[in-house]
Amino acid sequence: MTEQEKIEYHKKVNDNIRKFGYHLTFVFADKSPSFCYSTGVYKSFNIPEIFISSLPKNLSFELMDNYVELFKKTKNIPLNKKIDNLSDRFPVYLIDIPIANLNDYVLSSIKLYQGHKFEYLQIIYPDTAGHFPNNFEYNYDQEILGEFKQ
């Protein structure tokens, strides 16, 4: 990415935060799982930013948008508990992720917050058979960056 492309990208991030309260970044990866993350949710709504590993872009965006809509007013976010209303496709869990585990992932957020406090949660989802990652039958390449307890 050239310097001009970086400047344009960060302008787009800031514009989306002003318009919508947050920006979503999807990173397609060849050799490791793709991932998606929010930037600006913590600043705009005082709820943690959100991270998802290994889901397609449209589904990632849908889950993230639903997360913001569901929790931006209540701020009552259940951690490590099954959530049935974030998607009509499957239940999910939300887990805390230490920021240090995200240093190679959430570069737009690191730039936005520039050393100020911010938090991240990860959406944990089941495989196509309904098994979650701590089940020995789980069969998907979701990368877990925090501690998942079911």
C-alpha positions in Angstrom: 0.0 0.0 0.0 1.4 3.4 -1.0 1.5 6.4 1.4 -1.3 8.0 -0.6 -3.4 4.9 -0.4 -2.9 4.8 3.4 -3.9 8.4 3.7 -7.1 7.8 1.6 -7.9 4.6 3.6 -7.6 6.4 7.0 -9.7 9.3 5.7 -12.4 6.7 4.7 -12.2 5.2 8.2 -12.6 8.6 9.9 -15.4 9.6 7.5 -17.3 6.4 8.3 -16.8 6.9 12.1 -18.3 10.5 11.7 -21.3 9.2 9.6 -22.1 5.9 11.2 -20.2 5.8 14.5 -17.7 3.1 13.3 -15.9 1.6 10.4 -15.6 -2.1 9.5 -12.4 -3.5 8.1 -12.3 -6.9 6.4 -8.8 -8.5 5.7 -8.7 -11.4 3.3 -5.8 -13.6 4.0 -4.3 -16.4 1.8 -2.3 -18.4 4.3 -4.0 -17.6 7.6 -7.7 -17.1 8.4 -9.3 -13.9 7.1 -10.6 -11.6 9.8 -12.8 -8.5 10.3 -12.7 -5.8 13.0 -14.5 -2.6 14.0 -12.9 0.8 14.6 -14.7 3.6 16.4 -17.4 1.6 18.3 -15.7 2.2 21.6 -15.3 5.9 20.9 -18.8 6.4 19.6 -20.9 4.1 21.8 -18.6 3.2 24.8 -18.9 -0.5 24.1 -15.9 -2.7 23.1 -14.8 -2.9 19.5 -15.5 -6.3 17.9 -13.3 -8.9 16.1 -14.3 -11.9 14.0 -12.0 -14.5 12.5 -12.7 -16.7 9.5 -16.2 -15.8 8.4 -17.1 -14.3 5.0 -17.2 -10.5 4.7 -21.0 -10.1 4.4 -21.7 -12.4 7.4 -19.0 -10.7 9.5 -20.5 -7.2 8.7 -24.0 -8.5 9.6 -22.8 -9.8 12.9 -20.9 -6.7 13.7 -23.8 -4.3 12.8 -26.2 -6.5 14.9 -23.7 -6.3 17.8 -23.6 -2.5 17.7 -27.4 -2.2 17.4 -28.1 -4.6 20.2 -25.6 -3.3 22.7 -25.0 0.4 22.0 -28.0 1.5 24.2 -28.0 -1.2 26.9 -24.2 -1.6 27.4 -25.1 -4.9 29.1 -22.8 -7.3 27.1 -22.9 -10.9 28.3 -19.4 -12.4 28.2 -18.9 -16.1 27.8 -22.6 -16.7 27.6 -24.6 -18.1 24.7 -26.3 -15.2 22.7 -29.2 -16.3 20.5 -30.2 -13.0 19.1 -27.1 -11.6 17.4 -27.9 -13.7 14.3 -30.9 -15.7 13.2 -28.5 -18.3 11.7 -26.7 -19.5 14.9 -25.9 -18.6 18.5 -22.6 -17.0 19.4 -20.5 -16.2 22.4 -18.6 -12.9 23.1 -15.2 -13.2 24.7 -12.7 -10.6 25.9 -9.5 -10.2 23.9 -6.4 -8.6 25.4 -5.3 -5.7 23.1 -1.8 -7.1 23.1 -3.2 -10.2 21.2 -4.5 -7.9 18.4 -1.4 -5.8 17.7 -0.9 -7.5 14.3 -4.6 -7.2 13.4 -6.4 -4.0 14.3 -4.1 -1.4 12.9 -6.8 1.2 12.1 -8.0 1.0 15.8 -4.5 1.3 17.1 -4.0 4.4 14.9 -7.4 5.9 16.0 -6.9 5.5 19.7 -3.2 6.3 19.7 -2.4 4.9 23.1 -5.7 5.8 24.7 -7.8 3.0 26.4 -10.0 0.9 24.2 -11.4 -2.7 24.4 -12.1 -5.6 22.0 -14.4 -8.6 22.1 -14.4 -11.5 19.8 -17.4 -13.2 18.3 -17.1 -17.0 18.7 -19.4 -19.0 16.5 -20.1 -22.7 15.9 -19.1 -24.9 13.0 -21.8 -26.1 10.6 -22.7 -29.0 12.9 -23.3 -26.6 15.8 -20.1 -27.4 17.7 -18.2 -24.6 19.4 -14.3 -24.5 19.5 -13.9 -26.1 22.9 -15.8 -29.2 21.7 -13.5 -32.0 20.4 -15.8 -32.4 17.3 -15.4 -28.7 16.3 -14.4 -28.5 12.7 -13.5 -25.0 11.5 -10.4 -22.7 11.3 -11.6 -19.9 13.6 -8.6 -18.3 15.3 -9.4 -17.6 19.0 -7.5 -14.7 20.4 -8.9 -14.6 23.9 -9.9 -17.3 26.4 -13.1 -19.1 25.4 -15.1 -20.8 28.2 -18.4 -22.3 27.4 
